[in-house]
Amino acid sequence: MEIRYKSTRGNRETISASEAILKGLADDGGLYVPTAVPELGIELSELAKMNYREVAYLVMSKFFSDFTEEELKHCIDSAYDSKFDTDEIAPLVTAGKYEFLELFHGATIAFKDMALSILPHLLTTSARKNKIENEIVILTATSGDTGKAALAGFADVPGTKIIVFYPKGGVSRVQELQMVTQKGENTFVVGVRGNFDDAQTGVKKMFNDTKLKALLEENHYQFSSANSINIGRLVPQVAYYVWAYGQMIKKGKIAPGEKVNFDVPTGNFGNILAGYFAKKMGIPAGKLICASNDNKVLYDFFKTGVYDRKREFILTSSPSMDILISSNLERLIYLIAGESEEQNRAYMKALTEEGKYEISADQKEKLDDFYGGFATEEENALGIRTHFEEDHYITDTHTGVAACVYDKYAAETGDMTPTVIVSTASPYKFARSVMTAIDAKYESEDDFALIKELNRISGIAIPNAIAEILDAEIRHDTVCEIDGMEAEVKRFLGI
Ligand SMILES: *Cc1c(COP(=O)(O)O)cnc(C)c1O
């Protein structure tokens, strides 16, 4: 079956997978969705016998119809290789009563590597297939982890430039250092005086600016996105849900066909949406548990059917989830609205103009696959400490939120279905928050002393991603105002 892609706000015109990857965001401001969700088409028991690359090929070959086997296998082999510190790529680890799917074994020790290590290959392959001669300019807003993972993926990739905007003061020290020390002649990192939503809105504006687009074209450039709005990021993420299900069988936790819940620390709704697609492909997923921090706009949405971003933006110890406009939710809204672009457009217009929208009762019923929960800063810190003391396993702050929400979910519903907690970052990336959660005495110590102490108490080797920033040179020190973002892009491109 050939899968094509259409915009959530568009006129039903469809384009190929490679075209959708190249464009990132549709011209009408919508997100690309597949015309149908393909079926896995394999016995579930087979999954337990496959390695990560095989599962990735199985999933991606269904969605990326216009890639040849050779092209896709080349992309997969180039992405999931020794950049990951384990052959399994995404190990499923049991700790106490929890199953963690560890997605942080890639180059930048956050789950963004799962998609961003392959996106540059998908994108350059797509450019070749579509005979694109322009240089591709990756324009990305980051709440901390996407930025570094995209920079690492695109650094010195011929035919590309990458520009990353991050909220100055809104990311962890390690996250910032990882970005501002990025090497590569084609990389540019800018701190924005605003929060993540400001940066993301600024980037979306540039994508939709036809004048800017024409100016780029004149200079043989075109934009694409490394954000999770790009279908080339979403689809590779579906693969690890399918993989995790196979690993649950392999470890004897379930029999083929039995249900598994997935519990996902959520910000932009990209990760958990990939889980929803995995379920639609035929993975017997039970609940998709959507875990939020104090920015609990999604929790409120699942509870009430009202999405309301008009609220205080709270900086938390899980900064990659400090988001009030979860971009990928638009894809789910479009699907539960019966793929009605008019309905979706109306909601998105209301979100832009009034800051909120309310879905209908019918539509809300279709959200039954999901459960929304949240954890406060105190609950998260207590959870991280308890978990360390009882199971000797240290989660990062994002995964900590998910673990807390799982406990609340299990207590509230009594649901005993085996549950996989999607673990999105190494604790090293958020060493300060993790260590002070474990013991307040660490508050006075500097970040690098804390990293050494984390190594001592956990016994987990310090990842390369941390070791390499310890004495790296700062290469990017540009900071701009929210309305100065476009000027920075033009300056870097010399247009
Ligand atoms: C990006 C990120 C998240 C949120 O993922 P979404 O796909 O934006 O929902 C959670 N945890 C970490 C560590 C992240 O980097």
PDBQT file of the ligand as one rigid body, heavy atoms in Angstrom, charges set to zero:
ROOT
HETATM    1  C1  LIG A 501      11.731  16.302  24.202  1.00  0.00    +0.000 C 
HETATM    2  C2  LIG A 501      11.710  15.606  25.491  1.00  0.00    +0.000 A 
HETATM    3  C3  LIG A 501      10.507  15.224  26.101  1.00  0.00    +0.000 A 
HETATM    4  C4  LIG A 501       9.170  15.536  25.505  1.00  0.00    +0.000 C 
HETATM    5  O1  LIG A 501       8.947  14.822  24.316  1.00  0.00    +0.000 OA
HETATM    6  P1  LIG A 501       7.789  15.308  23.302  1.00  0.00    +0.000 P 
HETATM    7  O2  LIG A 501       7.960  14.452  22.115  1.00  0.00    +0.000 OA
HETATM    8  O3  LIG A 501       8.102  16.765  23.020  1.00  0.00    +0.000 OA
HETATM    9  O4  LIG A 501       6.503  15.136  24.000  1.00  0.00    +0.000 OA
HETATM   10  C5  LIG A 501      10.582  14.529  27.292  1.00  0.00    +0.000 A 
HETATM   11  N1  LIG A 501      11.767  14.252  27.884  1.00  0.00    +0.000 NA
HETATM   12  C6  LIG A 501      12.941  14.620  27.333  1.00  0.00    +0.000 A 
HETATM   13  C7  LIG A 501      14.205  14.308  28.042  1.00  0.00    +0.000 C 
HETATM   14  C8  LIG A 501      12.955  15.291  26.110  1.00  0.00    +0.000 A 
HETATM   15  O5  LIG A 501      14.125  15.645  25.566  1.00  0.00    +0.000 OA
ENDROOT
TORSDOF 0
